[in-house]
Amino acid sequence: MSLTNTLAKVANNYSKKGEGVFILMDEKEINSFLERFPIADLWGIGRNHTKYLLSQGIDTALKLKRAPPKWIRQKMSVVGERIVSELNGHMAHEIEEASASKKMITVSRSFKEPKTENEEIESTISAFIERAAEKLRGEGRVTSQVLVFIKTNRFSEGDYYSNYHLVELEVACNYTPTFITAAKSALSKIYKPYLSYKKAGVCLLELSDPESFQPSFFKSSSSRQEQLMQTLDTLNKRYGKRTVSYGAVKQAAHTITQRQFLSPCYTTHWSDLPKVK
C-alpha cells in the first residue's frame, strides 16, 4: 500500500514477491523503488506511450516522476499528468470519500492550511476513520489492521517529514470506536510537535469477510457493536452525513465547516473587501 493508487500498484508489485502487505510511505524509500521500477510495468501507461517514453530516455518510474508536468500533459494528455502527480504522492482526486480496493480502504486529504496541533490532527484522523469504517461496513467486511500516516510539505522550508504507524487489533471488526482508539494510538507514535503537517490519512488493510473468522468468546459483545453501528449508519443515511457522530469527529467537521464557509469580514479584513471591476 502507499499514498496514491499508482504508488499502491508499485507496492503491490513488490508485495507479490514476499509475504503480507508491502507498505511504501517514506519519500526516500519510494524513490529507491521507483528507480528500479521499469516504465513498461507502470500501471496506466500503455504500450504506445511506453515506446515514446523509452525513446526519450525515460525508462524508469522515477524518471517519469521527475518529468515536467506540462510536457507530460502535452505528450500523454491529462491521464499521463495524473500518473505523474500520483508518483509524486498527490492523489489525482483528493479523498473525502473513501477509495477502496479488495484489500484496502484509504481516506486522506491534503490540508489547505497546514496543521500543527496534535488535537486538530487527531480530530481529522478520527473523521477519516469514521468514513473508512462506514465504507468497510457498507461492503460487509472487517479488518484487524489500522494504519495512520502524516506528512509535511516537501516544498516548504525546513526538513521534510513523512511517517506512518500500523496497529494490529486482537480481533478483526468494523467497529468505529475501536478503530478511532487504534488510530489515536498510531498517531501518538509518529506525531512530532512544532511541525506543520500538510497531509494525513488512514488505511484499513487486509479486509476480510466476517465468516472467515471463527466465533469468538466475545460474540455477544460483537453483536451489540454491530447493532449500534447499523443504527448509526441508518440514521446518518436517512438524515445526512454525521447526524450522529463522535465527539472528536464532530469537532473536526465543525472546524472544517467554519473555515470553508466563514462569512467575509468586510469591516475587519482588507482581503475581504469587495473588488470593483
Secondary structure, DSSP 8 states (H G I E B T S, - for coil): -BSSHHHHHHHHHHHTTSSS---B--HHHHHHHHHTSBGGGSTT--HHHHHHHHHTT--BHHHHHTS-HHHHHHHHHHHHHHHHHHHTT--SS--SS-EE-SSEEEEEEEEEEEE--HHHHHHHHHHHHHHHHHHHHHTT-BEEEEEEEEEE-TTSSS---EEEEEEEEEEEE--HHHHHHHHHHHHHHH--TT--EEEEEEEEES-B-GGGS---TTHHHHHHHHHHHHHHHHHHHHH-TTSS--HHHHHHHHHHHHHHH----TTT-GGGS----
